Amino acid sequence: MATKKETITTNKVVAQNRRARFDYFLTETFEAGLVLQGTEVKSLRAGKGNIQESYAEPKNGEIWLINAYIPEYQSKMAFGHEERRPRKLLLRKREVIRLSDAVGRKGITLVPVKIYFNDRGIAKIEIAIAEGKKKSDKRDAVKERDWQRDKARILRDHG
């Protein structure tokens, strides 16, 4: 009987929205494909891209990534791409319906968490259903983070 090879996941993260976990409660995440042009893929492979100020929204039964910044690929090509154009996300129909229903509720938004290349070299984006945090929640998160850092320092020094 043939044994199954164990595959090691080597996802190369290109862009990450680190602020998303601080500003939002992330309830559920989804992996989606991105519809990209050739120069956008080259630019992402070079490690360029920013999703800090971007978000996703449903339009006409599809989910679109809005305001994601992928700079033009630096070469002598005559044609390029628009840097902040809306990009279609590839999801299953039931996921699109689920995300559209979630956005319909008050205070819920779709936040991109990271863009990466999977094992097969295909560009993927992780988006999350998110609910905005209040100022007091953010303060609590900062207190908890500081306490964890101090606790680790104490244990390391006096361990």
N, C-alpha and C positions, 0 to 999 in steps of 0.2 A: 504494500500500500504506500502510495506516495505521501510524503510528509509535506505539510503546508509550510511555506517559508514565512518566517516572522518578519514583518516589514516594520522598519523603524521610521516613525513619522518625523520627517525633517521639514517642517513648515517654515519657510523663510518669510518672516514678518517684514513687510515693506513699510507700512504706515500704521501707527497705533494711536488711538484716542485715549490717552491716559487720564484725561480729565473727566471722561464719561463716568467712571466709577465714583468720582468725587461729587459730581453734580447731579447724578441720577441714581435711583434704585433700579438696578437691572434685574428684571424678573425672569425673562426667558430669552435665549439667544438662538439665532438661526444662521446657517451657512448658506450663502447665495453666490452664484456665479455673476460675473460682470461682463457686460457687452462693451468691449474695448476696441479701439482702432489699433493698427500696428505700431504706430509711434508711441501710443500710450503704454503698450505692453513693454516696449523697449525702455521707456522712461522708468516704469515701475521696476523692471529687472535691474536697472542701475541704482535702485534704492531711493528714488525721488518719489514724492507724493505726500499729501497732507490731508487728513480728514478731520482736523480739529473743529472746524466750523461747519461741518456738513451734517446733513440729516437725510432721512428717507421719507418719502410720502407716496401714498397710493394715487394713481391717476388712470382712469379708463381701464380698471381691472388689472393694472400692472403696478409694480413698485419701482420707483425711480430714486436714484441717489442724486441729491441736489448739493451743489456748492463744494464738491470734492475737488481739490487742486492737484492736478497731475501736470507738471511743467512739460513744455515741448522738449522732444529729444534733441540733444545737441549734436547735429550732424549737418551735412550739406544737402539735406533733402529739400526738394522744392515744395513739398506739401507737408503740413503738420496737422495739428489738431487744436481745437479750442480748449484752453486749460481748465475752465470751470463749467463745461457743458453738462447738462443732465445725462446720467448714464443709467441704462435699464439694468435692473437686477433680475437674475434668472432664478425663479423659485417655482415650486410645485403649486398647482392651483389651490389646494387646500391651505397651504401656507400663506398664499396671497390673500385669501379670504380671511384667514385668522388675523393676519397683520392689519388688514383694512378695518376689520371690526374693532381691533384693539385701539387703533388711532381714533376711531369714532368716539371713544369714551373720553371724558374730561381729564385733562392733565397727563395723558399718555402720548408719547412720541416714539419714533423709531430712530435709534442712535447707532451709527456705525462704530464698532469697537476696534476692528483692525482689518487691514488688507494684507493678504499673504499669498504665497504660491504653495499649492499642495504638493504631494509626492510626485504627481504626474506633471508638474510644471504649469498647472492651470491657475490663473488668478482667481482668488476667492475673497469674499468679504464676509465678515461676521457682523451681523446687525442684532440689536437687542431691543426688546420692548422695554421702555424705560418710563419711570415716573419721577418727576422733578423733586429734588430734596429742598427742604426749607433751610434757612440759615442755621437754626438750632441743630438740625440733623448734621449739617456740615461741621459745626463746632464739635459735636460729639465724636464725629469720625476723626477729627484732628486730635482730640484728647486721647482717643483709643490708640491711634497710631503712635503718638508720643509716648504713651504709657508702655506699649509693647517694645518700643525702641529702648526706653530706660530699663525695663525689666530684663531685656536681653543683655544690656550692658552690665547690669548688676550681677546677673548670673555668670557672665563671662569673667568678670573681674574677681568675684568672690566664690566662684563655683567650686 
